[in-house]
Amino acid sequence: MNRKIFYINQSQRKSDDPNRHNLEKFDSNEIGLVLSANTQTIMKHWIKFQQEWVNNIFKQFKDYEKYLIIMYLVSKSWEDGNLFKFYSIDKYYAKENISLPSISLLELSENLKIPKETTRRKLVELEKKSLIKREGQKIFLTKSVLNLQKPQNSIKNISIFFEKLSILLSAQDWFGPSINRGDIELYFKKYYTLFWNHYFKLQIPFLVRWKIVFGDIETFVIWANMGINQNISLEKKFKELDIKSDNLHSKNEEYIEDIINMSDMKANKSMHGVNASSIAEISQIPRATVIRKLNKLSKEKIIKKNKKLEYFLTGDGKLNKKIKANYLINQKNIALFVTDIFNLIKKSSLKI
């Protein structure tokens, strides 16, 4: 296993009692430093997981906003006043239907940044497809919608990311030994509602923020698929030229710059992008919609098209400033999320 590790400088550490971390919870700032110093090494595992999860959403629901609503409703199903219901993945999905606490249209609209009338219409559409049931103000999740959003493969993929990150963190004296993906997967399934609630609290704002930046989630997903392709091309170009990975910017601020600005790099003589058909196939978004969104992004000057009708990201356009700022916000939130999860696994009384 490749265990290339970038260490945190001693000046960046808290140099108190070496046994301090045995009792205290992990600090998201310390974990964030490791993530930031190893962006090129670790984030490809997060991106792979994220891409699979987002693409599966559209495959199942054909509508990102509907799934935002479903995520919000599912997370509410785990709350009962000030109590939190703990279920394993098998126990939760064995239920025939789930009654939700009172949720208003205004609450959904404000939290998900979806217009009130659009929210109403999407709830009606979900009810027509028997994914939810409504009795007055009361909403029930049906067996069908529970099965559609069961994250079996996603848990496997995110367990890989946590294993890789734990290997990096194990180089720090305060973290302790790494955790293998099998144990992580078992933990997530045993305490499923606890873990997945943390995940939804990360993902709902994540998708909402990108929706605000791009105007809709479909446009973000299309842009992101080009970014993933560009990141893969970036790594290949440096390998072809035998340039050490140290020359790739590893920190968050420069990492996103490298991906977006790859078309301007000396390492790249002919930019290979991705065509509309490939984006549609990967994302599950209809090709006609993909082409329409690509035209929108082209007008914003943040993507270009080569002679082969392949699209790629550029460093141009005012929107790139918002994209880069949002990327850094998301990285901070990922650090908070993984810190919460490692605190549960290593510091809480909840064991496998």
Secondary structure per residue as TSV (DSSP state, phi and psi in degrees):
chain	resnum	aa	ss	phi	psi
A	1	M	-	360.0	132.7
A	2	N	-	-73.0	115.7
A	3	R	-	-116.7	41.6
A	4	K	-	-64.4	125.5
A	5	I	-	-128.2	133.8
A	6	F	-	-97.6	121.8
A	7	Y	-	-88.6	151.1
A	8	I	-	-76.3	137.2
A	9	N	-	-62.8	147.0
A	10	Q	G	-57.5	-33.4
A	11	S	G	-66.6	-18.5
A	12	Q	G	-89.3	-11.2
A	13	R	S	-88.6	160.9
A	14	K	-	-91.3	117.7
A	15	S	-	-104.5	54.4
A	16	D	S	-89.6	-151.1
A	17	D	-	-56.9	126.2
A	18	P	T	-61.4	-19.4
A	19	N	T	-92.2	3.9
A	20	R	H	-56.5	-42.3
A	21	H	H	-76.4	-11.7
A	22	N	H	-65.9	-27.7
A	23	L	H	-105.5	-36.3
A	24	E	S	-84.8	157.4
A	25	K	-	-72.3	158.9
A	26	F	-	-65.5	148.7
A	27	D	-	-98.1	125.2
A	28	S	H	-62.8	-27.2
A	29	N	H	-66.9	-39.6
A	30	E	H	-69.1	-43.1
A	31	I	H	-66.6	-37.3
A	32	G	H	-61.6	-35.7
A	33	L	H	-63.5	-40.9
A	34	V	H	-66.3	-43.4
A	35	L	H	-60.1	-45.4
A	36	S	H	-64.3	-38.7
A	37	A	H	-76.5	-11.3
A	38	N	T	-128.5	30.7
A	39	T	H	-56.1	-48.1
A	40	Q	H	-64.8	-32.3
A	41	T	H	-77.5	-41.0
A	42	I	H	-103.3	-32.6
A	43	M	H	-69.9	-19.9
A	44	K	H	-64.2	-28.8
A	45	H	H	-73.8	-37.4
A	46	W	H	-66.7	-43.0
A	47	I	H	-62.4	-41.5
A	48	K	H	-61.1	-45.1
A	49	F	H	-62.1	-47.4
A	50	Q	H	-62.7	-42.1
A	51	Q	H	-62.8	-45.2
A	52	E	H	-61.5	-42.3
A	53	W	H	-66.9	-47.4
A	54	V	H	-65.9	-42.8
A	55	N	H	-65.2	-35.7
A	56	N	H	-67.4	-32.2
A	57	I	H	-57.2	-49.9
A	58	F	H	-69.3	-34.5
A	59	K	H	-60.6	-38.8
A	60	Q	H	-84.0	-39.9
A	61	F	H	-111.8	-16.4
A	62	K	S	57.4	19.8
A	63	D	-	-166.5	113.9
A	64	Y	H	-69.3	-36.1
A	65	E	H	-67.7	-35.0
A	66	K	H	-62.0	-39.9
A	67	Y	H	-72.9	-31.4
A	68	L	H	-57.0	-43.8
A	69	I	H	-62.2	-45.3
A	70	I	H	-61.7	-44.6
A	71	M	H	-57.3	-44.8
A	72	Y	H	-63.0	-43.1
A	73	L	H	-66.5	-42.1
A	74	V	H	-62.2	-44.1
A	75	S	H	-63.2	-34.0
A	76	K	H	-69.0	-25.6
A	77	S	T	-68.7	-15.1
A	78	W	T	-93.0	-4.5
A	79	E	E	-106.3	140.3
A	80	D	E	-140.3	88.4
A	81	G	T	67.7	-125.0
A	82	N	T	-93.7	5.1
A	83	L	E	-97.8	157.0
A	84	F	E	-122.9	129.7
A	85	K	-	-88.9	125.2
A	86	F	-	-98.3	123.6
A	87	Y	-	-135.3	146.2
A	88	S	-	-74.8	167.0
A	89	I	H	-64.0	-38.4
A	90	D	H	-68.3	-40.7
A	91	K	H	-68.7	-40.4
A	92	Y	H	-65.9	-44.2
A	93	Y	H	-85.0	0.5
A	94	A	T	-80.4	-12.4
A	95	K	-	-71.3	145.2
A	96	E	S	-78.1	-45.1
A	97	N	E	-154.3	161.2
A	98	I	E	-128.5	126.6
A	99	S	E	-83.5	136.0
A	100	L	-	-105.1	153.0
A	101	P	-	-64.5	166.2
A	102	S	-	-60.2	124.1
A	103	I	-	-130.7	123.4
A	104	S	-	-88.3	158.3
A	105	L	H	-60.1	-39.3
A	106	L	H	-63.5	-39.8
A	107	E	H	-60.4	-47.4
A	108	L	H	-61.9	-46.6
A	109	S	H	-61.2	-46.3
A	110	E	H	-70.1	-41.4
A	111	N	H	-74.3	-29.3
A	112	L	H	-104.5	-0.7
A	113	K	T	55.7	43.4
A	114	I	-	-115.1	130.6
A	115	P	-	-52.1	146.3
A	116	K	H	-57.0	-44.8
A	117	E	H	-68.7	-34.6
A	118	T	H	-65.5	-40.8
A	119	T	H	-60.3	-44.9
A	120	R	H	-58.9	-45.6
A	121	R	H	-63.9	-40.7
A	122	K	H	-70.5	-33.0
A	123	L	H	-64.0	-40.4
A	124	V	H	-62.6	-42.7
A	125	E	H	-65.2	-39.5
A	126	L	H	-64.9	-36.3
A	127	E	H	-69.7	-39.4
A	128	K	H	-62.9	-30.8
A	129	K	T	-89.4	7.9
A	130	S	T	61.9	29.5
A	131	L	S	-89.3	-26.1
A	132	I	E	-135.1	161.5
A	133	K	E	-124.8	144.3
A	134	R	E	-127.6	135.5
A	135	E	E	-129.1	95.2
A	136	G	T	67.8	-126.1
A	137	Q	T	-85.9	-4.7
A	138	K	E	-86.1	135.5
A	139	I	E	-119.0	138.5
A	140	F	E	-122.2	135.8
A	141	L	E	-86.6	131.0
A	142	T	E	-89.6	167.4
A	143	K	H	-58.5	-37.2
A	144	S	H	-60.6	-47.4
A	145	V	H	-71.4	-31.5
A	146	L	H	-63.8	-44.4
A	147	N	H	-66.8	-35.9
A	148	L	H	-63.5	-34.8
A	149	Q	T	-106.0	14.6
A	150	K	-	-66.0	120.4
A	151	P	-	-92.0	53.2
A	152	Q	H	-59.6	-53.7
A	153	N	H	-70.0	-33.8
A	154	S	H	-63.1	-38.0
A	155	I	H	-65.3	-38.6
A	156	K	H	-63.0	-44.9
A	157	N	H	-68.6	-39.7
A	158	I	H	-72.5	-25.9
A	159	S	H	-65.8	-34.3
A	160	I	H	-63.8	-45.0
A	161	F	H	-59.3	-45.8
A	162	F	H	-66.3	-35.9
A	163	E	H	-62.6	-48.5
A	164	K	H	-60.9	-41.8
A	165	L	H	-68.0	-37.7
A	166	S	H	-65.5	-31.2
A	167	I	H	-64.6	-44.1
A	168	L	H	-63.6	-43.6
A	169	L	H	-68.5	-27.2
A	170	S	T	-65.6	-15.0
A	171	A	T	-75.1	-13.3
A	172	Q	S	-92.4	135.8
A	173	D	T	-65.3	-20.3
A	174	W	T	-86.8	-10.8
A	175	F	T	-90.4	-38.1
A	176	G	-	91.6	-166.6
A	177	P	S	-68.7	155.4
A	178	S	-	-71.4	168.1
A	179	I	-	-122.0	132.8
A	180	N	-	-80.4	156.1
A	181	R	H	-63.1	-31.1
A	182	G	H	-63.0	-44.9
A	183	D	H	-66.3	-38.7
A	184	I	H	-63.6	-43.9
A	185	E	H	-63.0	-42.4
A	186	L	H	-61.5	-40.8
A	187	Y	H	-63.0	-46.9
A	188	F	H	-61.9	-39.1
A	189	K	H	-73.2	-34.6
A	190	K	H	-70.0	-40.9
A	191	Y	T	-112.1	45.4
A	192	Y	H	-53.9	-52.8
A	193	T	H	-65.5	-32.8
A	194	L	H	-66.9	-50.2
A	195	F	H	-64.9	-48.9
A	196	W	H	-69.9	-23.9
A	197	N	H	-67.9	-41.0
A	198	H	H	-59.8	-40.6
A	199	Y	H	-65.6	-44.4
A	200	F	H	-63.1	-35.2
A	201	K	H	-67.9	-22.6
A	202	L	H	-82.6	-47.7
A	203	Q	H	-76.4	-36.6
A	204	I	H	-61.3	-52.8
A	205	P	H	-63.2	-33.6
A	206	F	H	-57.4	-51.2
A	207	L	H	-68.7	-37.5
A	208	V	H	-63.8	-42.9
A	209	R	H	-62.4	-43.5
A	210	W	H	-67.9	-33.4
A	211	K	H	-61.4	-41.3
A	212	I	H	-65.4	-41.2
A	213	V	H	-65.7	-47.8
A	214	F	H	-96.0	-12.5
A	215	G	S	97.3	-28.6
A	216	D	S	-161.0	160.2
A	217	I	H	-73.3	-32.8
A	218	E	H	-58.3	-43.3
A	219	T	H	-63.4	-41.3
A	220	F	H	-60.0	-46.1
A	221	V	H	-61.9	-40.9
A	222	I	H	-63.6	-45.9
A	223	W	H	-60.1	-43.5
A	224	A	H	-64.3	-37.1
A	225	N	H	-65.6	-34.9
A	226	M	H	-67.0	-38.5
A	227	G	H	-64.2	-39.7
A	228	I	H	-64.1	-44.5
A	229	N	H	-61.2	-39.8
A	230	Q	H	-68.4	-36.2
A	231	N	H	-64.7	-41.5
A	232	I	H	-62.8	-43.4
A	233	S	H	-63.4	-38.0
A	234	L	H	-59.5	-47.1
A	235	E	H	-63.6	-41.5
A	236	K	H	-63.7	-41.4
A	237	K	H	-62.3	-42.6
A	238	F	H	-68.9	-34.3
A	239	K	H	-67.9	-42.0
A	240	E	H	-60.9	-38.1
A	241	L	T	-88.9	3.0
A	242	D	T	56.0	41.0
A	243	I	-	-93.8	129.3
A	244	K	-	-62.0	146.4
A	245	S	G	-64.3	-17.0
A	246	D	G	-62.4	-25.6
A	247	N	G	-77.4	-15.9
A	248	L	S	-74.3	132.0
A	249	H	-	-64.3	124.8
A	250	S	-	-94.8	-22.9
A	251	K	S	-77.8	153.0
A	252	N	H	-52.5	-45.2
A	253	E	H	-60.5	-40.5
A	254	E	H	-88.9	-25.0
A	255	Y	H	-61.3	-48.5
A	256	I	H	-67.2	-31.8
A	257	E	H	-63.1	-44.6
A	258	D	H	-59.0	-45.4
A	259	I	H	-65.0	-49.7
A	260	I	H	-65.9	-39.6
A	261	N	T	-93.4	14.7
A	262	M	G	-58.2	-33.8
A	263	S	G	-64.1	-18.2
A	264	D	G	-98.2	-1.8
A	265	M	-	-76.9	147.5
A	266	K	T	-65.8	-25.5
A	267	A	T	-67.5	-14.6
A	268	N	-	-115.0	114.0
A	269	K	S	-92.0	-36.1
A	270	S	S	-136.3	113.9
A	271	M	-	-75.3	121.8
A	272	H	-	-99.2	119.0
A	273	G	-	-104.1	-150.4
A	274	V	B	-135.1	138.2
A	275	N	-	-88.9	169.3
A	276	A	H	-61.0	-39.5
A	277	S	H	-64.1	-40.6
A	278	S	H	-66.0	-41.9
A	279	I	H	-61.3	-43.3
A	280	A	H	-62.6	-41.7
A	281	E	H	-65.5	-42.1
A	282	I	H	-71.8	-44.9
A	283	S	H	-85.9	-16.5
A	284	Q	-	74.4	2.8
A	285	I	-	-79.6	134.8
A	286	P	-	-53.5	143.0
A	287	R	H	-58.8	-39.8
A	288	A	H	-60.9	-39.5
A	289	T	H	-67.6	-42.3
A	290	V	H	-58.2	-47.0
A	291	I	H	-62.1	-41.7
A	292	R	H	-62.3	-42.4
A	293	K	H	-71.2	-34.5
A	294	L	H	-63.9	-39.3
A	295	N	H	-63.3	-38.5
A	296	K	H	-62.7	-46.1
A	297	L	H	-66.9	-33.5
A	298	S	H	-64.7	-40.0
A	299	K	H	-64.6	-30.1
A	300	E	T	-77.0	-7.9
A	301	K	T	65.9	22.1
A	302	I	S	-98.4	-5.3
A	303	I	E	-135.2	158.5
A	304	K	E	-132.8	166.0
A	305	K	E	-124.0	132.9
A	306	N	-	-90.9	-175.1
A	307	K	T	-67.4	-20.8
A	308	K	T	-87.9	9.5
A	309	L	S	63.6	31.5
A	310	E	-	-100.5	140.9
A	311	Y	E	-103.3	146.3
A	312	F	E	-147.7	158.3
A	313	L	E	-77.6	151.4
A	314	T	-	-129.0	168.3
A	315	G	S	-89.8	7.3
A	316	D	-	-88.0	173.4
A	317	G	S	86.0	140.3
A	318	K	T	-64.3	-29.3
A	319	L	H	-62.5	-25.6
A	320	N	H	-62.0	-29.4
A	321	K	H	-64.0	-42.7
A	322	K	H	-67.5	-38.5
A	323	I	H	-61.9	-47.6
A	324	K	H	-65.0	-40.7
A	325	A	H	-64.3	-41.3
A	326	N	H	-69.1	-36.0
A	327	Y	H	-57.3	-44.9
A	328	L	H	-67.8	-36.2
A	329	I	H	-61.4	-44.4
A	330	N	H	-64.4	-37.3
A	331	Q	H	-63.6	-39.2
A	332	K	H	-64.0	-38.4
A	333	N	H	-72.5	-32.5
A	334	I	H	-63.9	-40.5
A	335	A	H	-61.4	-41.5
A	336	L	H	-63.9	-42.5
A	337	F	H	-62.9	-51.1
A	338	V	H	-66.5	-31.4
A	339	T	H	-64.2	-44.6
A	340	D	H	-58.6	-42.5
A	341	I	H	-69.1	-44.7
A	342	F	H	-66.5	-31.8
A	343	N	H	-64.3	-38.3
A	344	L	H	-66.0	-46.0
A	345	I	H	-69.9	-43.0
A	346	K	H	-101.3	-25.1
A	347	K	H	-113.8	-12.2
A	348	S	S	-97.2	174.3
A	349	S	S	-83.3	-3.4
A	350	L	-	-82.9	108.1
A	351	K	-	-117.8	161.9
A	352	I	-	-66.4	360.0
